[in-house]
């Protein structure tokens, strides 16, 4: 038994040995570890990088690692051919590019595989669903405004190329305070109208108070709320 053990040790020492190097553009827990001939390990490269010839493992041989554990910048291509259409796909840095030729014409489209973080916050509004930490490409989220605020723009945003599309804005409503109407000597045109606020884009009509008339330099009696602002008409006392 002792002889067999010494024979085993001598065979073990005669095997080639490999030290796993620092892996640039990749990650592995085996940095600096020693391996013997015949051992193989998986190598994980960062997105857009890979081992030569699309291999995923390296093997320790008597002459060292095969292939050499290094992550190189790679492009993956797929070509689909038919009588009328040639399709060429490449995957570089997490961006899928589709090029197709049809009847001698070439078109280029780009599809993102990058994820997005939480959707951007907006003033006086929020998303209609609870925000996530990550969103898949082409995911959509909708916004809504707080009460009395008017949404401007597309209420839906989409994740593309790791970025969200332009979010909407929530425009202020116009608050028509009684003291302001008193200052300009005006009141609502319609006696039944008691609403003291108006949304953006809504028209508001005033009339002069009894005993007053519209000033020659005044704004019109019919005006429109614009993001919380109104151009009030001015009425002056009759003489």
Backbone torsions as a table, in degrees:
resi	resn	phi	psi	omega
1	UNK	NA	-41.0	-179.6
2	UNK	-63.0	-38.1	179.4
3	UNK	-64.5	-42.1	179.7
4	UNK	-62.7	-39.8	-179.6
5	UNK	-62.7	-43.3	178.8
6	UNK	-66.4	-36.7	176.8
7	UNK	-63.4	-41.0	179.1
8	UNK	-62.4	-43.1	179.8
9	UNK	-64.5	-40.7	-179.2
10	UNK	-66.0	-37.7	176.9
11	UNK	-66.4	-39.5	180.0
12	UNK	-63.4	-42.6	-179.5
13	UNK	-70.4	-25.2	-179.5
14	UNK	-78.0	-15.6	179.7
15	UNK	-70.2	149.7	176.5
16	UNK	-65.3	150.4	-179.5
17	UNK	-123.5	143.9	-178.5
18	UNK	-131.2	135.4	173.4
19	UNK	-105.2	129.1	-177.5
20	UNK	-77.4	124.8	-175.2
21	UNK	-83.5	175.0	171.9
22	UNK	-66.5	133.4	-173.9
23	UNK	-103.6	103.7	177.1
24	UNK	-77.5	139.9	-177.8
25	UNK	63.8	26.5	177.3
26	UNK	-158.6	-179.8	178.7
27	UNK	-143.6	139.8	179.2
28	UNK	-159.0	143.0	-178.4
29	UNK	-84.5	4.7	-174.0
30	UNK	-101.0	12.0	-179.1
31	UNK	-55.4	125.9	177.8
32	UNK	83.1	-7.1	-179.1
33	UNK	-78.1	154.9	-179.3
34	UNK	-103.0	137.2	177.6
35	UNK	-127.9	158.1	179.7
36	UNK	-109.9	164.6	-177.9
37	UNK	-52.9	130.5	-179.8
38	UNK	102.4	-21.4	176.5
39	UNK	-69.9	145.5	174.0
40	UNK	-138.0	147.7	-179.9
41	UNK	-136.3	155.7	176.8
42	UNK	-85.6	145.2	179.9
43	UNK	-117.6	129.5	178.9
44	UNK	-110.2	116.3	178.8
45	UNK	-99.2	157.6	177.1
46	UNK	-67.6	158.6	178.6
47	UNK	-54.5	134.7	-178.4
48	UNK	90.0	-2.1	179.3
49	UNK	-127.9	158.4	178.8
50	UNK	-170.3	170.7	175.0
51	UNK	-71.4	157.1	176.3
52	UNK	-58.0	146.5	177.1
53	UNK	60.4	26.3	175.0
54	UNK	61.0	24.1	176.7
55	UNK	-75.3	158.5	-179.6
56	UNK	-120.8	-8.3	-179.8
57	UNK	-129.6	155.7	172.4
58	UNK	-123.5	148.8	-175.8
59	UNK	-121.8	137.5	176.7
60	UNK	-81.0	121.4	178.2
61	UNK	-117.8	178.0	179.5
62	UNK	-66.5	-17.7	179.7
63	UNK	-105.4	11.5	-179.4
64	UNK	109.9	-164.1	-176.8
65	UNK	-74.2	141.7	175.4
66	UNK	-136.7	118.5	-10.2
67	UNK	-72.7	172.3	177.8
68	UNK	-61.3	128.3	-178.9
69	UNK	-70.6	92.3	176.9
70	UNK	-146.2	139.6	-178.8
71	UNK	-97.7	117.0	-178.7
72	UNK	-109.6	156.4	178.0
73	UNK	-67.8	127.0	-174.9
74	UNK	-127.1	159.0	170.6
75	UNK	-129.2	135.9	178.7
76	UNK	-108.0	127.1	-175.8
77	UNK	-118.3	142.3	173.7
78	UNK	-135.8	130.4	179.8
79	UNK	-119.9	125.2	176.3
80	UNK	-112.5	129.9	-175.3
81	UNK	-121.9	141.7	171.4
82	UNK	-142.2	-174.3	-176.0
83	UNK	-66.4	-33.1	-173.4
84	UNK	-115.5	-18.7	-172.7
85	UNK	-128.4	134.5	171.5
86	UNK	-117.0	125.1	-177.4
87	UNK	-114.2	132.3	-179.2
88	UNK	-125.1	121.5	-179.4
89	UNK	-114.4	137.1	172.8
90	UNK	-134.8	142.7	-179.9
91	UNK	-119.4	104.7	-176.6
92	UNK	-130.2	123.2	177.5
93	UNK	51.9	46.3	174.7
94	UNK	67.0	14.7	176.5
95	UNK	-114.9	122.5	176.4
96	UNK	-88.9	126.9	178.0
97	UNK	-116.2	131.5	-178.7
98	UNK	-115.4	119.9	176.3
99	UNK	-118.6	124.9	177.6
100	UNK	-132.8	143.7	-178.4
101	UNK	-115.5	125.4	-178.5
102	UNK	-132.4	116.6	178.8
103	UNK	55.8	42.2	175.5
104	UNK	83.5	-1.8	179.1
105	UNK	-104.4	142.5	-177.9
106	UNK	-113.0	137.2	178.7
107	UNK	-128.2	146.2	179.5
108	UNK	-126.4	126.6	174.7
109	UNK	-127.1	148.9	-179.7
110	UNK	-123.7	130.6	179.4
111	UNK	-121.5	129.3	-177.4
112	UNK	-88.0	143.1	171.6
113	UNK	-113.8	10.9	179.8
114	UNK	-85.1	140.1	179.5
115	UNK	-86.1	164.0	178.8
116	UNK	-114.5	151.8	172.7
117	UNK	-80.1	-163.5	179.5
118	UNK	-59.9	147.8	178.9
119	UNK	-64.4	150.8	-176.3
120	UNK	-66.7	142.9	177.2
121	UNK	-74.2	154.2	175.5
122	UNK	-127.9	151.8	178.7
123	UNK	-70.8	135.2	174.8
124	UNK	62.4	27.8	177.9
125	UNK	-161.3	176.4	-178.3
126	UNK	-160.4	170.4	176.5
127	UNK	-75.4	154.2	-179.3
128	UNK	-80.3	-11.2	178.4
129	UNK	-126.7	158.5	-179.6
130	UNK	-65.7	127.5	-176.4
131	UNK	-68.6	143.7	177.0
132	UNK	-99.9	167.6	178.6
133	UNK	-79.9	-28.8	179.6
134	UNK	-140.2	145.6	177.8
135	UNK	-128.6	139.0	177.7
136	UNK	-70.2	156.6	176.8
137	UNK	-55.2	144.2	-180.0
138	UNK	70.7	8.0	173.8
139	UNK	-69.0	149.6	180.0
140	UNK	-124.6	148.4	177.6
141	UNK	-135.8	142.4	179.4
142	UNK	-109.7	149.2	178.8
143	UNK	-111.7	157.5	170.5
144	UNK	-140.8	152.1	-178.9
145	UNK	-95.7	158.9	174.3
146	UNK	-68.0	165.5	-178.4
147	UNK	-55.8	136.6	178.8
148	UNK	79.4	-7.0	177.9
149	UNK	-94.8	146.7	-176.1
150	UNK	-107.4	127.9	-179.0
151	UNK	-78.8	132.1	177.0
152	UNK	-121.7	128.5	-177.8
153	UNK	103.1	-172.5	-179.2
154	UNK	-78.8	124.5	-178.8
155	UNK	-70.7	-13.6	-177.4
156	UNK	-110.0	132.5	174.4
157	UNK	-114.6	152.8	-175.2
158	UNK	-128.8	142.0	178.2
159	UNK	-83.0	117.6	177.1
160	UNK	-140.4	134.3	178.9
161	UNK	54.4	32.4	179.3
162	UNK	77.1	7.9	-179.2
163	UNK	-129.3	148.9	175.6
164	UNK	-85.2	146.9	173.7
165	UNK	-68.6	171.6	-174.3
166	UNK	-60.7	122.8	179.5
167	UNK	-77.2	160.3	178.6
168	UNK	-77.2	175.0	174.8
169	UNK	-117.7	151.9	175.1
170	UNK	-109.0	108.1	-175.8
171	UNK	-83.3	144.2	-178.7
172	UNK	-67.4	148.8	169.4
173	UNK	-85.8	159.7	177.4
174	UNK	-94.4	123.6	176.9
175	UNK	-96.9	118.1	-176.4
176	UNK	-100.5	95.3	-176.0
177	UNK	-79.0	143.7	179.0
178	UNK	-57.0	-36.7	-178.8
179	UNK	-67.2	-28.7	177.3
180	UNK	-70.0	-43.7	178.5
181	UNK	-62.7	-36.5	178.5
182	UNK	-66.2	-37.1	179.5
183	UNK	-61.9	-40.5	-177.6
184	UNK	-94.8	4.0	178.5
185	UNK	59.5	45.1	-178.8
186	UNK	-129.5	165.8	173.7
187	UNK	-149.4	169.4	179.3
188	UNK	-64.6	143.8	-179.4
189	UNK	-63.9	-40.5	-177.0
190	UNK	-96.2	121.0	-174.4
191	UNK	-60.9	-30.7	-177.6
192	UNK	-77.2	-13.4	-176.8
193	UNK	-76.6	116.0	-179.1
194	UNK	-114.8	-4.4	-176.0
195	UNK	-67.6	127.8	-178.1
196	UNK	-102.4	18.1	176.1
197	UNK	-142.1	158.4	179.3
198	UNK	-144.6	137.0	178.9
199	UNK	-75.4	159.8	175.9
200	UNK	-57.3	131.6	179.9
201	UNK	92.1	-12.6	179.7
202	UNK	-83.4	135.2	176.8
203	UNK	-78.9	150.3	176.9
204	UNK	-131.3	133.7	-180.0
205	UNK	-116.6	132.9	178.5
206	UNK	-117.8	165.8	168.3
207	UNK	-135.2	159.4	177.3
208	UNK	-74.7	148.3	175.9
209	UNK	-66.7	158.8	-179.4
210	UNK	-56.6	131.5	-179.4
211	UNK	89.8	4.2	-179.0
212	UNK	-125.9	157.8	174.7
213	UNK	-137.0	164.2	-175.3
214	UNK	-68.4	131.4	178.0
215	UNK	-66.8	143.3	-179.8
216	UNK	-59.3	-30.3	-178.4
217	UNK	-98.0	16.1	-173.9
218	UNK	-83.9	158.7	167.6
219	UNK	-69.5	164.1	-178.3
220	UNK	-66.1	156.1	178.6
221	UNK	-70.9	-20.5	175.7
222	UNK	-103.9	122.6	-177.3
223	UNK	-136.4	172.8	-176.0
224	UNK	-131.0	137.5	177.2
225	UNK	-71.9	131.1	178.0
226	UNK	-131.5	99.9	176.7
227	UNK	49.5	52.3	175.2
228	UNK	85.4	3.5	-176.8
229	UNK	-122.4	139.6	176.1
230	UNK	-128.3	142.4	172.1
231	UNK	-95.8	102.7	-174.6
232	UNK	-78.9	139.0	172.5
233	UNK	-74.3	158.8	-179.7
234	UNK	-121.3	126.7	177.3
235	UNK	-111.1	141.3	-179.3
236	UNK	-119.3	158.8	-175.6
237	UNK	-70.6	139.9	176.1
238	UNK	-76.6	145.1	177.3
239	UNK	-122.6	NA	NA
